[in-house]
Amino acid sequence: MKKERKTTAHRGVSSLAPENTMAAFKLVKEHGSQWIEIDVQLSADGVPMVIHDRTVNRCTNGRGSVREMSVSQLKMLDAGGWFDDRYVGERIPTLEETLLYVQEAGLHLNIELKVYPEDNVLALCDKVKEVVEESEIPLSQVLFSSFDNQALYQMMLTLPLVRRGQLWQQIPDEALALLHKIEAYSVHCDYRFLVKQEAELIKEAGYQLFCYTPNFPELVEKHWQWGVDMMITDDPKAYALTLES
């Protein structure tokens, strides 16, 4: 019997196209994933935008803080040229645009709620909820994740039918209490710090276990044996294999 090695495309297929852009999302299916992981934060005028960093400096031709720029200002920026000339003209997607594509492509979406210092967590959660509901995407196709436990708690209260995944670099001692608080579905942790005992604890407690961001399958052979369910990777095609179970 063979067990599929499941992957989530980290910010799309970000090894081959600029991260968190439609170009990267459109490579996901052909590279063997059914999931896309994205980062979402608010523009100055309260629009959920798909971008990871606190500023636009690294991944666009602009400069400045995402939360201090309007959606129209953010949409004027080139989000592809930094990666390769072929992608000049790529724009920062909105969450709304991304959800539309995900529905059309029949994929699943892991929405990481980015919370930086001084961000309004409640406003972010409210706007994301609004966009998800207006999109009419089946809620089974969506997962919320965040390093911010309070953001996930808020999403549990406002959109309880969407599953929640707690992000940690290292799994803390109080992990089970925090997971219980948000009625979590999954734990997402850095593969470099995960140990067998922690993996077994999470699995025995009934949670899904995902690892980020291993781009070379040989680095995580033992993780599959520990019960890890999914790898969040920039290079999902490397995992388009099967694993003996």
C-alpha positions in Angstrom: 0.0 0.0 0.0 1.3 3.4 -0.9 0.8 6.7 0.9 0.8 9.9 -1.0 3.3 12.6 0.0 1.1 15.6 0.4 2.4 19.1 -0.1 1.3 22.7 0.2 2.9 25.1 -2.3 4.5 27.7 0.0 3.4 31.1 -1.4 2.7 29.3 -4.6 5.5 27.5 -6.4 7.9 30.2 -5.1 11.0 28.4 -6.3 10.0 29.0 -9.9 7.9 32.2 -9.8 7.6 35.3 -7.6 6.1 34.4 -4.3 2.5 35.2 -3.5 1.6 36.1 -7.1 -0.9 34.6 -9.5 2.0 33.4 -11.6 3.2 31.2 -8.7 -0.3 30.0 -7.9 -0.9 29.0 -11.5 2.0 26.5 -11.3 0.7 24.7 -8.3 -1.5 22.0 -9.9 1.1 20.9 -12.5 3.6 20.6 -9.7 1.6 18.1 -7.7 0.0 20.1 -4.9 -3.6 20.6 -4.0 -2.9 23.3 -1.5 -1.5 26.9 -1.8 -0.2 28.7 1.3 -0.5 32.5 1.2 0.2 35.4 3.6 -2.6 38.0 4.2 -2.4 41.5 5.8 -4.5 44.6 5.4 -3.8 47.6 3.2 -4.3 51.1 4.6 -7.9 51.1 3.4 -8.7 47.7 4.9 -8.3 45.4 1.9 -6.8 41.9 2.6 -3.7 41.7 0.4 -1.5 38.7 -0.4 2.0 39.6 0.7 4.4 38.3 3.3 6.6 41.1 4.5 5.7 44.1 6.6 7.0 46.3 3.8 6.9 46.1 0.0 10.6 46.6 -0.3 11.8 43.0 -0.9 9.2 41.7 -3.4 8.2 44.8 -5.4 9.8 47.8 -7.1 8.3 50.1 -4.3 9.2 51.0 -0.8 7.1 51.4 2.3 4.8 49.7 4.8 2.0 47.6 3.5 -0.4 48.9 6.1 0.3 52.5 5.2 -0.5 52.0 1.4 -3.9 51.9 -0.2 -5.0 49.0 -2.4 -4.6 51.2 -5.4 -1.1 52.2 -4.4 -0.2 48.5 -3.8 -1.7 47.5 -7.1 0.6 49.9 -9.0 3.7 48.1 -7.9 5.5 45.5 -9.9 5.7 42.3 -7.8 7.5 40.1 -10.4 10.5 41.9 -11.8 12.6 41.4 -8.7 12.4 37.6 -9.4 12.9 37.5 -13.1 12.3 39.7 -16.1 9.7 37.2 -17.4 7.5 38.3 -14.5 7.6 42.0 -14.9 4.1 43.3 -14.5 2.9 40.8 -11.9 0.8 42.5 -9.3 0.2 41.9 -5.6 -3.0 39.9 -5.5 -5.9 40.6 -3.2 -7.4 37.8 -1.1 -10.5 38.1 -3.2 -8.7 37.5 -6.4 -6.8 34.5 -4.9 -10.0 32.9 -3.6 -11.6 33.2 -7.1 -8.6 31.5 -8.7 -8.6 28.7 -6.0 -12.3 28.0 -6.7 -11.8 27.9 -10.4 -8.8 25.6 -10.1 -10.4 23.3 -7.5 -7.5 23.8 -5.1 -7.4 24.4 -1.3 -6.1 27.5 0.4 -4.1 27.9 3.6 -4.5 31.6 4.6 -1.8 32.7 7.0 -2.9 35.7 9.0 0.1 37.9 9.2 0.2 39.9 12.4 3.0 42.4 12.9 3.5 44.7 15.9 0.8 47.4 16.1 -1.4 45.6 13.6 -5.1 45.5 14.4 -5.8 41.8 14.8 -9.6 42.2 15.0 -9.8 44.3 11.9 -7.7 41.8 10.0 -9.9 38.9 11.1 -13.1 40.8 10.3 -12.0 41.7 6.8 -10.7 38.3 6.0 -14.0 36.7 7.2 -16.0 39.1 5.1 -14.0 38.3 1.9 -14.1 34.6 2.5 -17.9 34.7 3.0 -18.5 36.9 0.0 -16.4 34.6 -2.2 -18.8 31.7 -1.4 -15.9 29.3 -1.5 -16.8 26.0 0.2 -15.3 26.4 3.7 -13.8 23.0 3.5 -11.3 24.4 0.9 -9.9 26.9 3.4 -7.6 26.7 6.4 -6.5 29.6 8.5 -3.0 29.6 10.0 -1.1 32.1 12.1 1.7 32.4 14.6 -0.7 34.6 16.5 -2.9 32.4 18.7 -5.3 35.3 19.4 -6.0 35.8 15.7 -6.9 32.1 15.4 -9.1 32.3 18.5 -10.9 35.3 16.9 -11.4 33.3 13.7 -12.8 30.4 15.7 -15.4 32.8 17.1 -16.3 34.5 13.8 -15.9 31.7 11.2 -15.8 28.5 13.2 -16.4 26.1 10.2 -13.0 27.0 8.7 -10.2 24.9 10.2 -7.4 26.5 12.1 -3.7 25.6 12.1 -1.2 27.0 14.8 2.1 28.0 13.5 5.2 27.6 15.7 8.9 27.6 14.9 9.4 25.3 17.9 6.5 23.5 19.6 6.1 25.0 23.1 5.6 23.1 26.4 2.0 24.5 26.6 1.2 23.4 23.1 -1.8 21.2 23.9 -3.5 23.9 26.0 -3.0 26.5 23.2 -4.4 24.1 20.6 -7.4 23.3 22.8 -8.1 27.0 23.2 -8.5 27.5 19.4 -10.0 24.1 18.7 -7.2 23.6 16.3 -7.1 21.2 13.3 -3.4 21.3 12.7 0.1 22.3 13.9 2.5 23.8 11.4 6.1 23.8 12.6 9.7 24.3 11.4 11.0 21.0 10.3 14.5 21.9 11.5 13.4 21.9 15.1 10.8 19.1 15.2 11.8 16.0 17.2 10.1 12.6 17.2 8.7 12.9 20.7 6.9 16.2 19.8 5.6 14.8 16.6 4.2 11.8 18.4 2.6 14.0 21.1 0.8 16.1 18.5 -0.4 13.1 16.5 -1.5 11.2 19.6 -3.6 14.3 20.6 -5.4 14.0 17.2 -4.0 16.9 15.3 -2.7 17.1 11.7 1.0 17.9 11.6 2.6 20.0 8.8 6.2 21.1 8.4 7.6 24.2 6.8 9.7 24.8 4.6 11.8 21.8 3.5 12.8 22.1 -0.2 14.8 18.9 -0.3 12.8 15.7 0.4 15.9 13.9 1.8 15.9 16.3 4.7 12.6 15.1 6.0 12.6 11.3 5.4 12.4 10.6 9.1 9.6 13.2 9.6 7.2 11.2 7.4 7.9 8.2 9.7 7.1 10.3 12.7 3.6 10.9 11.3 3.9 14.3 9.6 1.0 14.7 7.2 2.1 17.5 4.9 5.2 19.4 3.8 4.8 23.1 3.1 7.5 23.7 0.4 8.7 26.1 -2.2 9.3 23.0 -4.5 6.3 20.7 -4.4 7.3 18.8 -7.5 10.2 17.3 -5.6 7.7 15.5 -3.5 5.5 14.2 -6.3 6.4 10.6 -5.3 4.8 8.0 -3.2 5.8 6.6 0.2 5.6 3.1 1.3 3.4 3.0 4.4 
